[in-house]
């Protein structure tokens, strides 16, 4: 959480109100200078919540790694401070992982802006080969079994989520997806993920770094992926 006073309450409420109640919630304050911590006060009586303040704004990867290092549970999932979980997210994902034997899971998501909402359908399963095309696992939709995979940390790169989920799938095997949108992800005009051109550049750099891909291969995969997404939108 960093300067999230406008949405941290709805985010935290969605996590604590899960139908699966046996959970530990770690809230990392990455040096907020607004009233974010004041907004969290009303949740302090919930014994499942641990607020872990950091003294400086060290960035997304450092904050998540701090939380991962402190986590005590078997499963690790993320919810960015401007996103929300559907109340049955954990229950459905854990049941699906148990039924399939998978160590990694994700779901469809609903992307929202101030003007509209867009459903992004799930791909399942998602293998490491699939991840060469794009990141099929929005961070707030993912969950993994740390008892099988171990704790996977992020590196301070652009698209740190993408690289982390690639590392998780390499070790844990393909991620199984749930077709229902279990997460709502806010796309804000000033957010990093909302800057499309910057995101595309970061994605190309991440592909080159993670998979040692050549520029021509990256371009070919990008065109193929864009074409398939356009066809999907036209048919949907």
GIGIRA-V45151 format. One record per residue. N is the residue number from 1. BURIAL is b if it has 16 or more other ideal C-beta (glycine too) atoms within 10 Angstrom, else e. Layout:
n = {N N}
burial = {BURIAL BURIAL}
//
This chain:
n = {1 2 3 4 5 6 7 8 9 10 11 12 13 14 15 16 17 18 19 20 21 22 23 24 25 26 27 28 29 30 31 32 33 34 35 36 37 38 39 40 41 42 43 44 45 46 47 48 49 50 51 52 53 54 55 56 57 58 59 60 61 62 63 64 65 66 67 68 69 70 71 72 73 74 75 76 77 78 79 80 81 82 83 84 85 86 87 88 89 90 91 92 93 94 95 96 97 98 99 100 101 102 103 104 105 106 107 108 109 110 111 112 113 114 115 116 117 118 119 120 121 122 123 124 125 126 127 128 129 130 131 132 133 134 135 136 137 138 139 140 141 142 143 144 145 146 147 148 149 150 151 152 153 154 155 156 157 158 159 160 161 162 163 164 165 166 167 168 169 170 171 172 173 174 175 176 177 178 179 180 181 182 183 184 185 186 187 188 189 190 191 192 193 194 195 196 197 198 199 200 201 202 203 204 205 206 207 208 209 210 211 212 213 214 215 216 217 218 219 220 221 222 223 224 225 226 227 228 229 230 231 232 233 234 235 236}
burial = {b b b b b e b b e e b b e b b e e b e e e e e e b b b b b b e b e e e b b e b b e e b e e e e e b e b e e b e e e e e b b b b b b b b b e e e e e e b b b b b b b b b b b b e e b b e b b b e b b e e e e b b b b b b b b b b b e e e e e e e b e b b b b b e b e b b b e b b b b b b b b b b b b b e b b e e b e b e e e e b b b b b b b b b b b e e b b b b b b b e e b b b b b b b e e e e e b e e e e e e e e b b b e b b e e b b e b e e e e b e e b b e e e e e e e e e e e e e e}
//
